[in-house]
Amino acid sequence: MSSIALEKPKTLVSMRLNLKLVDKVKKMLGTKDRTETIEVALEKISEQEKFHQFLKKTAGKLTLAGLDDSGR
């Protein structure tokens, strides 16, 4: 479940956005409106960055159980 569902009340903001891009992403994500589209996209980017930082932190340090030195 996304943390979006557990968030505090929303604040109205004004931004200049490329609506064609927002609508393209809305269609890709299957979200119901532009607000949800932006929230889900930001959440996905946040999670992607956390994963990227994890990969950088653990690069070369992880092994897969059950594999020998040859990778088999």
C-alpha positions as a printed NumPy array, in Angstrom:
array([[  0.   ,   0.   ,   0.   ],
       [  1.278,   3.443,  -0.822],
       [  1.99 ,   5.893,   1.971],
       [ -0.134,   8.411,   0.05 ],
       [ -3.296,   6.926,   1.564],
       [ -2.006,   7.72 ,   5.064],
       [ -1.005,  11.329,   4.435],
       [ -2.178,  14.483,   6.112],
       [ -4.74 ,  16.79 ,   4.477],
       [ -3.64 ,  18.279,   1.189],
       [ -2.589,  21.881,   0.661],
       [ -3.688,  23.811,  -2.389],
       [ -0.684,  24.994,  -4.426],
       [ -0.285,  26.745,  -7.721],
       [  2.314,  25.533, -10.245],
       [  3.106,  25.811, -13.881],
       [  3.135,  22.28 , -15.288],
       [  3.343,  20.699, -18.694],
       [ -0.2  ,  19.295, -18.693],
       [  0.468,  17.11 , -21.728],
       [  3.204,  15.406, -19.731],
       [  1.032,  15.115, -16.616],
       [ -1.791,  13.611, -18.686],
       [  0.632,  11.211, -20.398],
       [  1.872,   9.999, -17.   ],
       [ -1.726,   9.86 , -15.721],
       [ -2.578,   7.451, -18.498],
       [  0.562,   5.385, -17.836],
       [ -0.142,   5.122, -14.102],
       [ -3.892,   4.701, -14.43 ],
       [ -4.533,   7.405, -11.853],
       [ -7.899,   9.121, -11.547],
       [ -6.808,  12.764, -11.641],
       [ -3.795,  15.038, -11.993],
       [ -3.276,  15.41 ,  -8.25 ],
       [ -3.101,  11.66 ,  -7.752],
       [ -0.828,  11.402, -10.793],
       [  1.694,  13.841,  -9.363],
       [  1.539,  12.245,  -5.904],
       [  2.036,   8.709,  -7.232],
       [  4.825,   9.826,  -9.57 ],
       [  6.633,  11.582,  -6.717],
       [  6.198,   8.536,  -4.481],
       [  7.628,   6.286,  -7.208],
       [ 10.609,   8.575,  -7.712],
       [ 11.205,   8.682,  -3.958],
       [ 11.165,   4.876,  -3.724],
       [ 13.377,   4.573,  -6.803],
       [ 15.938,   6.926,  -5.227],
       [ 15.888,   4.949,  -1.952],
       [ 16.59 ,   1.779,  -3.942],
       [ 19.349,   3.503,  -5.919],
       [ 21.001,   4.636,  -2.659],
       [ 20.706,   1.077,  -1.298],
       [ 22.406,  -0.292,  -4.422],
       [ 25.219,   2.248,  -4.123],
       [ 25.675,   1.442,  -0.431],
       [ 25.745,  -2.329,  -0.964],
       [ 27.571,  -2.474,  -4.309],
       [ 29.831,  -5.519,  -4.325],
       [ 28.876,  -6.501,  -0.78 ],
       [ 25.909,  -8.815,  -1.402],
       [ 26.072, -12.486,  -2.302],
       [ 23.372, -14.881,  -3.404],
       [ 22.936, -17.887,  -1.138],
       [ 23.378, -21.237,  -2.834],
       [ 25.801, -20.019,  -5.497],
       [ 29.385, -21.168,  -5.587],
       [ 32.313, -18.958,  -6.623],
       [ 31.621, -19.638, -10.315],
       [ 28.133, -18.128, -10.021],
       [ 26.37 , -21.478, -10.38 ]])
